[in-house]
């Protein structure tokens, strides 16, 4: 895999990880399970369910490696724009084929980094019921293994800052699953191959989420 992109700052993502650790462990009580399943080196994609507004920051603070997340461009407003860029996060326009975001994401993987993706595309039920094709494309194109991640916060909506954020000091479970290859080994990147890869990914992510819920009682 080769791209013409310059990888976002790994040092910046490391700073973001330290900030995430301070904020997430300071404001909530993360319980991290299976972090050892994340490969210690080389490119990897973290595929995260998205039901809470803190899923991205929570992963930044609990992942064993710095993460470069693809984040909707609407979050890059005012002072958050230079801040998010400075900590190695990637802006993506979800309304179109954002070629710069694609190039940046592939550059992260080409340089052996960790790419974080919400495969559902936006916050919702967080059940992996509907996946976009982006995750399959990055996985097949790069050959990077995919690690499913379930972030399970409190279902109690009382005392929340907003409906999308678990109550302060509540427990949030972050469960990492086994890494897997999304492609079929042929190297094909046709529409059919990507559709098949999306189906395989969805099956693995859904199974992981079910296992994570049984494990945590969520």
N, C-alpha and C positions, 0 to 999 in steps of 0.2 A: 504494500500500500504506500503510495506517495501522494503528497498534496503540495500545493504551493503556499500553504498557509504557515504563518508563524504561530507557534503554540502560545496560548495565553500564559501568563507568568505562573510558574510552579511555586515560586516564592510567595507570590500574592495569594495563591490558593492555600498555602501553608499558614499565612497570616489569618486568612478567613477561617481556617480550621480552629486556630487558637481563639479567635473571637467567638466562634460557634460554641466551643467547649465552655467558655466563660458564661455566655448568655444562657445556653440550654441547661447546663447544670446549676446555674444560679437561679433560674426562674422555674424550672420543672425538675422532675426526678426521673431522668432517663434510665431505663434498664436495657442494656445492650446484650443481645444473644447472637452467637454465631459469627462474631466479627472476624474470627480466624479463617472463615471461609473466603474472605476477600484475598485474592492473590497478593502476595507481599511486594511484587514487582511486575512490571509490564503493563500493557494496556488492559483496561477492564471497563465495563459499562455497568453502572448501578441502575437498575430499573426499579423505580420507587412508586408505590401507590400514592394517591394524592387526595386525601380527605380533609387535611388540616392546613391552615395557613402557615404553620411552622415546619412543615415536612422538609423543605429544603434546608433551612438553617439547622434543623435537628440532625439531618444527615451530615452536614458540614461539621457539626460538633461531635458526632459519634462514630463516623467512619474512621477506620484505622489509617486511612491515607487521605491526603487533601483531594477535594472533589471540585471539578469544574462543572457547574450545572448550566444547562440550557434553560434560560429564564425569559418569560414573555417580556417583550419590549416595553410594555406599559409600566413595568416596575422600575425602569431606568428613567426616573424623573427627578429633576432638581439635583440635590446633592447626592442622591442615591446612585445617579449615573456614574460619576467618577469613582464612588466607593465600590460599587459592584464590579466595575471593570478592574479596579485596583486589586481586588481579591480574587481575580482570575475567573470571574463568572461570564457567561456568554449570553449576549442579547439575541433573541430570535423573534422574528415577525411571524406569528402563527397564521396570518391571513394570506400568506403567499409562500412561494418557494424561496426561502431566504438563503441565497447561495453563500453569502458571507458567513452566516451561522453554520452552514454545512461545512465549509472549509475550515472554520475555526474548530469545530467539534472533531473533525477528522485529524486535524493537526495535534489536538490533545492526545488522541490515541496513537498517532504515529510517533509521538515523543514519549510513549510509554506511560501516559497519565491516566487519570480516572475521570470518566465522563458520567455525569449524573443526568438521568432523563426521567421525566414523568410520562410514561408511554400513553397515558390516557389523554394527554394534551392539556388538560385543565383540571381544576379541582372539582371533585364530584363525590360519588359514593366511595371512591377509593377501592373498588372491588375488581379492577382490571377487566370489567365487562366489555369495554370498547377500546381497542388499541388503535393508534395511528401507525402508519407504516414507517415512521422515522426511525424507531428503534431497530426494526429489522434491517433497514438500509445501512445504518451505522455498524451493526453487528456483522452483517454479511460482507460489507465493503472492507471493513478493517480486520475481520477475523478475530476481534477481541471477544473474550468470554463475557457472558452476561451473568451478573449476580442479582437475583431477585431480592428486594428489600420490602418488608412490611413495616409501616409505621402505624402503630395502634395507640390512639389516645383515648382519654376518657369519653364515654358517651354521654356523661352528665353535662348538660348545657347550663347548669346553674353556676353562677360566679365566674362566668367566662368574660374575658376582655371583649371578645367578639364571638359570634356564633361559630366561627371557624377555628377558634383557638381553644385548646383544653384549659381548664382552670389552672391558675398559677399553683405551683408546687404539687400538682397532680403527677401521677406516674405516667410516663409515655414509654411504651415498649418499642424497641427497634430490633427487628429480627432479620438477620442476613441468611439467605439460603445458599444452596450449593451452586457453584459456577457451572454454566453449560454453554455449549456452542449452538448458536441459532441456525447456522447454515447446514446444508446437507452434505458438505464436503466437496461439492462439485465446483465451487467458486462462481456459480452462475449468479448474475444480478438482474435477471429478467423480472418482469412484473409477476410472472407465475412463481418464480423462485422466492421473491419477496413476500408474496401472499402466503406461500407455504411456510416460510420462516415466521411470519406474523402468527400463523396458527400454532406453530410449535411453541413460540414464546408465550402466547396467551395461555396455553395449557400448563406450561411450567410455572408462570406467575400466579395463576389461579390456584394451582395445587399448593404452592408455597404459602399463599395467603391463608388458605384453609388450615394448613398445618400450623402456621403461626398463631392463628386464633385458638386452635385447640391447645397449643403449648402455653399460651398466656392467659387463657380463660376469657379472652375478649370476644 
